[in-house]
Amino acid sequence: MGHECTSLQQTDEGILVGASVNNGGRILERKLHCGLLLGTDGARSTVRELAGISMEGERDLQKLVSVHFLSRDLGRYLSTKRPGMLFFVFNPGAIGVLVAHNLEHGEFVLQIPFYPPQQMFEEFSAKVCEQIIVKLVGWEPADIQVLDIKPWAMHAEVAEKYISCNNRVVLVGDAAHRFPPAGGFGMNTGVQDAHNLAWKLALFLTGVASPSIVQTYESERRPVAIFNTELSVENFKAAMSIPATLGLDPIVANSVHQVINSSLGSIIPRNVQKAVLEGLFSIGRAQVSDYVLNEKNPLGSLRLARLRSILDEGKSLQLQFPAEDLGFCYEEGALVAEYYGEKTQKGVKLEHSKRASREYIPSAKVGSRLPHMQVRALPASSEGVFSTLDLVNRDKLEFVLIIAPLKGSYVIARATLKVADEFKLSAKVCVIWPQGSADVEVEESRSELEPWTNYVDVEEVPRVSGNSWWEMCQVSRKNVILVRPDEHIAWRMESDMVRDADSEVRGVFSQILCLNCHHHV
């Protein structure tokens, strides 16, 4: 902690990092040698810049000022009168988005659009920000305390590559992608990045996997980030349909700003430009005054009707994306891809990008997240009911092979446990039995899997709909499903399609661990 990365240099063994550290007011320079450098240093990543990795996409969708403030008075009012988390405020005095971080303690962050160079960040003093808060709230809370004021720019960009310097520098989280904050994609995508990378690094650093496994982090995660960027931009634009309907179109505001910059910028002093811009904006904000926006005014009535229809049809800002948060699928990487002729995964992806609050549909397709179903350990234990996702060990890196109690599947299970041992990997087998299976039947697993003991028998606890595990996964019981330590499916195969189980499983693990891959630079 307290170290700032100032330089990086590739060496034969890794990366030499220059860092400055504040030691009681004295800045000391240090050199640190590391095998891997993970750039998890946020949207303005120094590591990304020093590695010479550029960003691709749309820049400066909007410039904003972020005001972190406290007001228990406002918190109390909102708790009782208008409870909520996100408040989009459009009134003749000001426009802003208020994020309630904690209503009980009265902690808020206000986002205000601003337009440099006519409006400069330095002009947003604590006093000016307090005045804007009062205008937005519509009355004066007694105890506004401004804690912090920062400028930021909204971008929709993804790094051109996630890995650089001969697999030694890796970007993770906001350092690799910057989205509009519409839909929580930044946080979710960043957490997924770390989840994807952690097990691969562990297997690479212990010498179990080839260094090329690090490349699969980029081939799996970068397409998801590109897809989520497009979706968050769509969602941001949908949110802007509300002010546009009210006569406050942000596109028009940005165009007005561009016209002033290009035509008046060189001839008129900045303070006059500022007066022109703010004059036009205040005329614009008059569109939401009670004078215009009422049922008796034909224009106001039309706008209110349009607004109702946008809200009723759910066409504004969306906050839940179950299909995208849980249903994303890796196409190529540390997995054995499936090929289904004409309808490739890309075709599925294009359907995905049509903006709609779609349901998450569980799938056992290779690359997708292991579906959740309630199961119970057999023979009955005190453990009670748990999720199939809990079959994946949280405390150690372990692959899980899920099978039905069928002869052919047990053969592959034995081969998996044997080959995992050869590869110095931890693996376990999970046998999913139909609901109501007797303990006597379950004994079969012991005799079939001897001498191996790293297996677990569970029975399905289906939902009311009554689908079995295999029906929910949309595959037959003959399938075996290999799950990676990050809960994504690495391989799936019908057991009766396998001729030589040992050799098949050896090929599968070699592919996942990239042992046959060429080492990319």
ABEGO torsion letter per residue (X at the ends): XGBBBABBBBBAAEBBBBBBBBBGGBBBBBBBBBABBBBAAEAABAAAAAAGBBBBEBBGABBBBBBBBBBAAAAAAAAAABBEABBBBBBAABBBBBBBABAAAGBBBBBBBBBOAABBAAABBAAAAAAAAAAAAGBBBAABBBABBBBBBBBBBBBABABBGGGABBBBEAAABBBBBBGGAAAAAAAAAAAAAAAAAAAAAAGABBAAAAAAAAAAAAAAAAAAAAAAAAAAAAAAAAAAAAGBBAAAAAAAAAAAAAAAAAABBAAAAAAAAAAAAAAAAAAABAAABBAABAAAAAAAAAAAAAAAAGABBBABBAAAAAABBBABEBBBBBBBEABBAAAAAAAAABBBBBBBBBBABBGBBBBBBBBBBOBBBAAEBBBAAAABBAABBBBBBBBBBBAAAAAAAAAAAAAAAAAGBBBBBBBBBBBGBBAAAAAAAAAAAOABABBBBBBBBBBAAGBBAAAAAGBBAABBBBBBAAGBBABBBBAAABABAAAAAAAAAAAAAGAABBBBX
